Amino acid sequence: MDLVGFLAYGQSMILLLLTVIAGVASAVALVHAALQRPDAFPAVDRQSKVIWVSILAAATLFIWFFGAVGILGIIGVVAMLVYLVDVRPRVDAIQGKRWFRKA
């Protein structure tokens, strides 16, 4: 294997790793959204549970089918990150759930 082949292999492995990490995170976000109470989402001034579950389902499919670095995959990653960073903490807070914090 020459240097160009080695670098191409390394790039492929990094892209595969990014896709797997983003796909798993998106699936976890989808499961989290599906398990929450429906009234928690409007209570924190966010879209309804049905909309978020639909968005995250589409994001998960986009990431797994198109990869994390294609245009549709990037849209899926952004949707997943918005949920995990903005919506999930607010939904958990209004329900009194604590993740990674001491009581």
Secondary structure, 3 states (H helix, E strand, C coil): CCHHHHHHHHHHHHHHHHHHHHHHHHHHHHHHHHHCCCCHHHHCCCCCHHHHHHHHHHHHHHHHHHCCCCHHHHHHHHHHHHHHHHHHHHHHHHHCCCCCCCC
